[in-house]
Amino acid sequence: MNLFDESGALAVSTRLQRLSDQFRKDGMLIYQANQIDFEPKWFPVIYALHIKSSLSILELSEEIGYAHPSTISLLKELEKEGLIESFKDEKDERKRMVKLTVKATALVEKMQPVWDKIRRAATEITNTANNLLLAMNETEYQLKKESFFDRYQRISQEETESAIQVVDYKPEHAKAFYDLNFAWISEVYEVEPEDEKVLSDPEKYYLKNGGAILIVLYNDEPVGTCALKLSSEGIFEMSKMTVSKKIRGKKIGELLGNAIIKKAGEMGARKVILYSNKKGSAAGINLYRKLGFVEVPLIRADYKRADIKMELDL
């Protein structure tokens, strides 16, 4: 047993590749032993067209489970070998169909007895207590339900969410509130006097005026902020929403946005408004739209950089 065998599921792709390489290598030896000029990589296309007679390129791609570019590349190679030919579909001339040539049909006839023995040999190899073919069917079914990448993303998100807490602002969060917001504002915009006033005393600007501040903790470290300022009766302005650059890409912004909207509802808000900048905060505006905010006419704003106003009715 080598290190890849011991690594378990981590090396599943490497081990499958190793198995595939061994089968392909032995497959070449089998064809050579029978004086058949055929490469194992051609098998999916040749076999599919042998069974289905003719297929469009898209149908063939779906049948063999290859990406469209990979199918095209393989077809070009087989066409060069004189094993497939293309023609226009009688019902739709825009559709390109492919089929086996006379040469390929004769080759398939020659390979049939060889394929029968290959099937028997492969059955001996795979017919174990943990039947490989059954396991492959189950694995392919699982991948159709949810891809490898999507599973990774889900597991990562679950781990992130388990490490996240959204808490109400406390005095000990003052420095984090200042640092996190100053970082993103100064990176894209000019820090305005209004920014300094708000960041330096968030309790006075937000909390003492009937607002709220939420802090995102990731493994107990402050990594995000969002505030609500009471604008008028039943209307709150959402501002100072940011997530640390080092933790972006984990959907924390969306989680924070939903939390602040929920907070506004608990505080009796019937509407939440916000001001932003179309160019400098494009990603943020996309998030606001996802959260349900819609653009409304901008009449005035406290910040020079603001060029868009959005609102959400609760």
Secondary structure, 3 states (H helix, E strand, C coil): CCHHHHCHHHHHHHHHHHHHHHHHHHHHHHHHHCCCCCCHHHHHHHHHHHHHCEEEHHHHHHHHCCCHHHHHHHHHHHHHCCCEEEEECCCCCCCEEEEECHHHHHHHHHHHHHHHHHHHHHHHHHCCCCCHHHHHHHHHHHHHHCCHHHHHHHHHHHHHHHCEEEEECCHHHHHHHHHHHHHHHHHHCCCCHHHHHHHHCHHHHCHHHCCEEEEEEECCEEEEEEEEEEEECCEEEEEEEEECHHHCCCCHHHHHHHHHHHHHHHCCCCEEEEEECCCCCHHHHHHHHHHCCEEECCCCCCCCCCCEEEEEEC
